[in-house]
Amino acid sequence: MDLRDHVVLILGASRGIGRDMAVALGAAGAKVGVAARSEVEPDPRLPGTIGSVAKEIEDAGGQALAIRADATKDEDLESMVKETLARFGKLTAFIYNPSVLIPGTTRSVQARHLDLLWRLNLRSPILAIRNTLDPIKAAGGGHVVYISSSAGLFPGPGPYTEDQQARSRRGGAFYGMTKAGFERYAQSLAGEVQGDNIAVNVLSPKGLIKTPGNRFFSSPKENPDLDFEVGVNMQKSIRWLLAQEPQQFTGNVLFDDDVVAERGL
């Protein structure tokens, strides 16, 4: 799929799924703003920086810009858009990838952890998206994509299995609550900006991808497990999604494996 007319800003793109999507979009011809706060590798279990991802895209013949941006800082959510526009002249798509899972139960979770959860999984994407809407409209339209999770699916009525109870105790309920909440908001936003020729869609990996973030807590710092997986179906799905006409494909909650199977990718 040829995306040479696209300028895509990805927040949360220094490693894992964000890196995978950035590289795939760069290979498809898009100019890519690689945004995250990682300018150096903070831990051997978390390899990758905005600079390394931008270089990977450029070494393959693409165009990329490394942008230092902390998703919890409002000023960074503004400056990353300005930097992208200054370098590439327009913006046609924005992808929000950062999120945090807070462990604990209703009895044990700390208020400060809940504050971080609200900020990173709900407040920050809303503000980040708001900053991109006018530039995307000015470019003639385009796409907003929120990276969600199967954790947003409702577990349904009980009684619950031991595995379901364990997932709730690990904090999946808090994480899933924010993901489900944003999916609801995304569909309302899709209706709000449809007249601006902007599509708003949600994309999630259907299964667990062995990314640095997912393997972090189970990997010893002294002898880290660096056997990571590339989100191949996320790559295929995001390329396909950004190639769609915004007026014709918006307000969808998608899973990568399903997109690949249904579209023959």
SEBATI-297842 format. One record per residue (C-alpha): residue number from 1; residue in three letters; z, x, y. Coordinates in nm, 3 decimals. Each point is the difference from the previous one (the first is absolute). Layout:
% residues N
<r NUM "ALA" <Z X Y>>
...
This chain:
% residues 265
<r 1 "MET" <0.000 0.000 0.000>>
<r 2 "ASP" <-0.108 0.140 0.335>>
<r 3 "LEU" <0.274 -0.019 0.262>>
<r 4 "ARG" <-0.155 0.239 0.254>>
<r 5 "ASP" <0.045 -0.249 0.285>>
<r 6 "HIS" <0.374 -0.030 -0.064>>
<r 7 "VAL" <0.294 0.171 0.166>>
<r 8 "VAL" <0.311 -0.061 -0.210>>
<r 9 "LEU" <0.360 0.077 0.096>>
<r 10 "ILE" <0.238 0.023 -0.296>>
<r 11 "LEU" <0.374 0.019 0.063>>
<r 12 "GLY" <0.184 0.154 -0.293>>
<r 13 "ALA" <-0.287 0.222 -0.112>>
<r 14 "SER" <0.154 0.341 -0.076>>
<r 15 "ARG" <0.036 -0.055 -0.375>>
<r 16 "GLY" <-0.018 -0.256 -0.279>>
<r 17 "ILE" <-0.202 -0.317 0.045>>
<r 18 "GLY" <-0.048 0.066 0.371>>
<r 19 "ARG" <-0.155 0.339 -0.071>>
<r 20 "ASP" <-0.217 -0.147 -0.276>>
<r 21 "MET" <-0.140 -0.268 0.230>>
<r 22 "ALA" <-0.058 0.246 0.285>>
<r 23 "VAL" <-0.198 0.237 -0.223>>
<r 24 "ALA" <-0.205 -0.284 -0.149>>
<r 25 "LEU" <-0.086 -0.147 0.338>>
<r 26 "GLY" <-0.091 0.340 0.138>>
<r 27 "ALA" <-0.232 0.056 -0.296>>
<r 28 "ALA" <-0.164 -0.336 0.074>>
<r 29 "GLY" <-0.084 0.118 0.352>>
<r 30 "ALA" <0.285 -0.149 0.204>>
<r 31 "LYS" <0.169 0.205 0.267>>
<r 32 "VAL" <0.369 0.002 -0.092>>
<r 33 "GLY" <0.317 0.027 0.206>>
<r 34 "VAL" <0.258 0.143 -0.241>>
<r 35 "ALA" <0.337 -0.107 0.140>>
<r 36 "ALA" <0.349 0.072 -0.134>>
<r 37 "ARG" <0.305 0.199 0.103>>
<r 38 "SER" <-0.052 0.277 -0.258>>
<r 39 "GLU" <-0.127 0.313 0.174>>
<r 40 "VAL" <0.172 0.221 -0.258>>
<r 41 "GLU" <0.095 -0.073 -0.359>>
<r 42 "PRO" <0.364 -0.115 0.019>>
<r 43 "ASP" <0.071 0.048 -0.369>>
<r 44 "PRO" <-0.191 0.158 -0.292>>
<r 45 "ARG" <-0.002 -0.345 -0.161>>
<r 46 "LEU" <-0.193 -0.138 0.299>>
<r 47 "PRO" <-0.314 0.213 0.030>>
<r 48 "GLY" <-0.250 -0.081 0.272>>
<r 49 "THR" <-0.014 -0.018 0.379>>
<r 50 "ILE" <-0.221 -0.165 0.259>>
<r 51 "GLY" <-0.168 0.337 0.048>>
<r 52 "SER" <-0.072 0.053 -0.368>>
<r 53 "VAL" <-0.152 -0.346 -0.038>>
<r 54 "ALA" <-0.215 0.036 0.313>>
<r 55 "LYS" <-0.120 0.339 -0.125>>
<r 56 "GLU" <-0.081 -0.145 -0.341>>
<r 57 "ILE" <-0.220 -0.262 0.164>>
<r 58 "GLU" <-0.170 0.255 0.225>>
<r 59 "ASP" <-0.054 0.249 -0.283>>
<r 60 "ALA" <-0.190 -0.276 -0.182>>
<r 61 "GLY" <-0.227 -0.049 0.302>>
<r 62 "GLY" <0.184 -0.284 0.173>>
<r 63 "GLN" <0.170 -0.037 0.337>>
<r 64 "ALA" <0.377 -0.039 0.035>>
<r 65 "LEU" <0.279 0.034 0.252>>
<r 66 "ALA" <0.360 0.087 -0.091>>
<r 67 "ILE" <0.239 -0.211 0.210>>
<r 68 "ARG" <0.376 0.050 -0.002>>
<r 69 "ALA" <0.154 -0.349 0.003>>
<r 70 "ASP" <0.339 -0.130 -0.105>>
<r 71 "ALA" <-0.034 -0.364 -0.102>>
<r 72 "THR" <0.353 -0.076 0.126>>
<r 73 "LYS" <-0.078 0.114 0.357>>
<r 74 "ASP" <-0.171 -0.250 0.229>>
<r 75 "GLU" <-0.151 0.271 0.218>>
<r 76 "ASP" <-0.166 0.161 -0.303>>
<r 77 "LEU" <-0.151 -0.334 -0.100>>
<r 78 "GLU" <-0.170 -0.002 0.340>>
<r 79 "SER" <-0.097 0.366 0.023>>
<r 80 "MET" <-0.168 0.012 -0.342>>
<r 81 "VAL" <-0.249 -0.265 0.115>>
<r 82 "LYS" <-0.065 0.185 0.327>>
<r 83 "GLU" <-0.060 0.327 -0.186>>
<r 84 "THR" <-0.246 -0.166 -0.237>>
<r 85 "LEU" <-0.193 -0.156 0.289>>
<r 86 "ALA" <-0.002 0.326 0.194>>
<r 87 "ARG" <-0.151 0.186 -0.297>>
<r 88 "PHE" <-0.236 -0.255 -0.150>>
<r 89 "GLY" <-0.069 -0.243 0.286>>
<r 90 "LYS" <0.082 -0.320 -0.187>>
<r 91 "LEU" <0.209 -0.156 -0.276>>
<r 92 "THR" <-0.137 -0.238 -0.262>>
<r 93 "ALA" <0.280 -0.012 -0.258>>
<r 94 "PHE" <0.374 0.055 -0.030>>
<r 95 "ILE" <0.193 0.043 -0.325>>
<r 96 "TYR" <0.381 -0.018 -0.007>>
<r 97 "ASN" <0.142 0.178 -0.303>>
<r 98 "PRO" <0.364 0.112 0.066>>
<r 99 "SER" <0.289 -0.182 -0.161>>
<r 100 "VAL" <0.349 0.064 -0.129>>
<r 101 "LEU" <0.192 -0.132 -0.300>>
<r 102 "ILE" <0.373 -0.033 0.057>>
<r 103 "PRO" <0.215 0.024 -0.315>>
<r 104 "GLY" <0.307 -0.210 -0.055>>
<r 105 "THR" <0.110 -0.357 -0.050>>
<r 106 "THR" <0.102 -0.271 0.244>>
<r 107 "ARG" <0.359 0.116 -0.040>>
<r 108 "SER" <-0.070 0.372 0.040>>
<r 109 "VAL" <-0.291 0.036 0.243>>
<r 110 "GLN" <0.086 0.160 0.333>>
<r 111 "ALA" <-0.089 -0.165 0.330>>
<r 112 "ARG" <-0.170 0.316 0.132>>
<r 113 "HIS" <-0.226 0.004 -0.305>>
<r 114 "LEU" <-0.097 -0.361 0.061>>
<r 115 "ASP" <-0.081 0.090 0.361>>
<r 116 "LEU" <-0.238 0.271 -0.123>>
<r 117 "LEU" <-0.156 -0.242 -0.247>>
<r 118 "TRP" <-0.070 -0.259 0.269>>
<r 119 "ARG" <-0.133 0.263 0.238>>
<r 120 "LEU" <-0.237 0.183 -0.231>>
<r 121 "ASN" <-0.123 -0.284 -0.220>>
<r 122 "LEU" <-0.022 -0.280 0.259>>
<r 123 "ARG" <0.055 0.091 0.364>>
<r 124 "SER" <-0.205 0.322 0.008>>
<r 125 "PRO" <-0.315 -0.143 -0.160>>
<r 126 "ILE" <0.001 -0.293 0.240>>
<r 127 "LEU" <0.023 0.229 0.303>>
<r 128 "ALA" <-0.249 0.248 -0.143>>
<r 129 "ILE" <-0.252 -0.274 -0.071>>
<r 130 "ARG" <0.047 -0.146 0.348>>
<r 131 "ASN" <-0.102 0.335 0.148>>
<r 132 "THR" <-0.322 0.005 -0.201>>
<r 133 "LEU" <-0.126 -0.354 0.060>>
<r 134 "ASP" <-0.159 0.049 0.342>>
<r 135 "PRO" <-0.176 0.325 -0.097>>
<r 136 "ILE" <-0.136 -0.156 -0.319>>
<r 137 "LYS" <-0.118 -0.305 0.196>>
<r 138 "ALA" <-0.164 0.228 0.257>>
<r 139 "ALA" <-0.190 0.172 -0.282>>
<r 140 "GLY" <-0.151 -0.334 -0.098>>
<r 141 "GLY" <0.254 -0.084 -0.267>>
<r 142 "GLY" <0.132 0.152 -0.317>>
<r 143 "HIS" <0.292 0.005 -0.237>>
<r 144 "VAL" <0.378 0.014 -0.023>>
<r 145 "VAL" <0.143 0.075 -0.345>>
<r 146 "TYR" <0.367 -0.002 -0.100>>
<r 147 "ILE" <0.087 0.187 -0.318>>
<r 148 "SER" <0.247 -0.214 -0.193>>
<r 149 "SER" <0.141 -0.004 -0.353>>
<r 150 "SER" <0.027 -0.215 -0.309>>
<r 151 "ALA" <0.371 -0.007 0.087>>
<r 152 "GLY" <-0.095 -0.274 0.245>>
<r 153 "LEU" <-0.077 -0.236 -0.286>>
<r 154 "PHE" <0.273 -0.258 -0.059>>
<r 155 "PRO" <0.191 0.057 -0.326>>
<r 156 "GLY" <0.018 -0.376 -0.058>>
<r 157 "PRO" <0.294 -0.205 -0.125>>
<r 158 "GLY" <0.259 0.135 -0.243>>
<r 159 "PRO" <0.172 0.067 -0.226>>
<r 160 "TYR" <-0.113 0.363 0.046>>
<r 161 "THR" <-0.056 0.280 -0.247>>
<r 162 "GLU" <0.208 0.316 0.011>>
<r 163 "ASP" <-0.299 0.187 0.145>>
<r 164 "GLN" <-0.039 -0.252 0.283>>
<r 165 "GLN" <0.369 0.024 0.078>>
<r 166 "ALA" <-0.019 0.380 0.002>>
<r 167 "ARG" <-0.294 -0.003 0.243>>
<r 168 "SER" <0.199 -0.219 0.237>>
<r 169 "ARG" <0.297 0.235 -0.021>>
<r 170 "ARG" <-0.225 0.297 0.084>>
<r 171 "GLY" <-0.091 -0.160 0.331>>
<r 172 "GLY" <-0.326 -0.163 -0.098>>
<r 173 "ALA" <0.115 -0.327 0.150>>
<r 174 "PHE" <0.029 0.145 0.352>>
<r 175 "TYR" <-0.332 0.185 -0.023>>
<r 176 "GLY" <-0.178 -0.298 -0.153>>
<r 177 "MET" <0.142 -0.232 0.265>>
<r 178 "THR" <-0.158 0.205 0.280>>
<r 179 "LYS" <-0.331 0.031 -0.181>>
<r 180 "ALA" <-0.019 -0.373 -0.066>>
<r 181 "GLY" <0.100 -0.068 0.359>>
<r 182 "PHE" <-0.273 0.217 0.144>>
<r 183 "GLU" <-0.260 -0.152 -0.229>>
<r 184 "ARG" <0.089 -0.339 0.147>>
<r 185 "TYR" <-0.030 0.141 0.351>>
<r 186 "ALA" <-0.332 0.171 -0.078>>
<r 187 "GLN" <-0.165 -0.330 -0.086>>
<r 188 "SER" <0.119 -0.153 0.327>>
<r 189 "LEU" <-0.125 0.305 0.188>>
<r 190 "ALA" <-0.336 -0.036 -0.173>>
<r 191 "GLY" <-0.036 -0.343 0.155>>
<r 192 "GLU" <0.121 0.127 0.337>>
<r 193 "VAL" <-0.264 0.273 0.032>>
<r 194 "GLN" <-0.291 -0.152 -0.190>>
<r 195 "GLY" <-0.168 -0.085 0.330>>
<r 196 "ASP" <0.008 0.371 0.089>>
<r 197 "ASN" <-0.200 0.081 -0.315>>
<r 198 "ILE" <0.299 0.177 -0.150>>
<r 199 "ALA" <0.084 -0.046 -0.367>>
<r 200 "VAL" <0.359 0.036 -0.118>>
<r 201 "ASN" <0.055 0.061 -0.370>>
<r 202 "VAL" <0.275 0.127 -0.229>>
<r 203 "LEU" <-0.071 0.249 -0.279>>
<r 204 "SER" <0.244 0.110 -0.271>>
<r 205 "PRO" <-0.014 0.219 -0.307>>
<r 206 "LYS" <0.040 -0.230 -0.298>>
<r 207 "GLY" <0.185 0.256 -0.208>>
<r 208 "LEU" <0.219 0.300 0.070>>
<r 209 "ILE" <-0.193 0.303 0.122>>
<r 210 "LYS" <0.177 0.331 -0.055>>
<r 211 "THR" <0.007 0.113 0.362>>
<r 212 "PRO" <0.239 0.258 0.151>>
<r 213 "GLY" <0.205 -0.283 0.149>>
<r 214 "ASN" <0.031 -0.185 -0.328>>
<r 215 "ARG" <0.092 0.315 -0.195>>
<r 216 "PHE" <0.233 0.150 0.262>>
<r 217 "PHE" <0.340 -0.111 -0.126>>
<r 218 "SER" <-0.079 0.067 -0.366>>
<r 219 "SER" <-0.134 0.349 0.069>>
<r 220 "PRO" <0.243 0.298 0.024>>
<r 221 "LYS" <-0.040 0.200 0.319>>
<r 222 "GLU" <0.039 0.331 -0.186>>
<r 223 "ASN" <-0.280 -0.082 -0.245>>
<r 224 "PRO" <-0.202 -0.285 0.154>>
<r 225 "ASP" <-0.238 -0.214 -0.202>>
<r 226 "LEU" <-0.327 0.026 0.191>>
<r 227 "ASP" <-0.209 -0.190 -0.255>>
<r 228 "PHE" <-0.110 -0.272 0.243>>
<r 229 "GLU" <-0.265 -0.268 -0.038>>
<r 230 "VAL" <-0.280 -0.080 0.243>>
<r 231 "GLY" <-0.022 -0.368 0.093>>
<r 232 "VAL" <-0.364 -0.028 -0.107>>
<r 233 "ASN" <-0.010 -0.379 0.009>>
<r 234 "MET" <0.168 -0.001 0.341>>
<r 235 "GLN" <-0.277 0.232 0.117>>
<r 236 "LYS" <-0.273 -0.224 -0.137>>
<r 237 "SER" <0.166 -0.313 0.136>>
<r 238 "ILE" <0.051 0.127 0.355>>
<r 239 "ARG" <-0.360 0.123 0.022>>
<r 240 "TRP" <-0.124 -0.339 -0.114>>
<r 241 "LEU" <0.237 -0.189 0.230>>
<r 242 "LEU" <-0.102 0.184 0.316>>
<r 243 "ALA" <-0.367 -0.062 -0.081>>
<r 244 "GLN" <0.046 -0.379 0.014>>
<r 245 "GLU" <-0.090 -0.218 0.298>>
<r 246 "PRO" <0.330 -0.077 0.178>>
<r 247 "GLN" <-0.088 -0.365 0.060>>
<r 248 "GLN" <-0.078 -0.054 -0.365>>
<r 249 "PHE" <0.292 0.174 -0.172>>
<r 250 "THR" <0.341 -0.036 0.158>>
<r 251 "GLY" <0.350 -0.122 -0.083>>
<r 252 "ASN" <-0.007 0.129 -0.357>>
<r 253 "VAL" <0.288 0.145 -0.202>>
<r 254 "LEU" <-0.174 0.238 -0.240>>
<r 255 "PHE" <0.088 0.226 -0.293>>
<r 256 "ASP" <-0.210 0.310 -0.057>>
<r 257 "ASP" <-0.065 -0.047 -0.373>>
<r 258 "ASP" <-0.116 -0.357 0.061>>
<r 259 "VAL" <-0.235 0.101 0.283>>
<r 260 "VAL" <-0.157 0.269 -0.216>>
<r 261 "ALA" <-0.045 -0.234 -0.297>>
<r 262 "GLU" <-0.123 -0.302 0.196>>
<r 263 "ARG" <-0.242 0.196 0.218>>
<r 264 "GLY" <-0.126 0.233 -0.271>>
<r 265 "LEU" <0.103 0.313 0.190>>
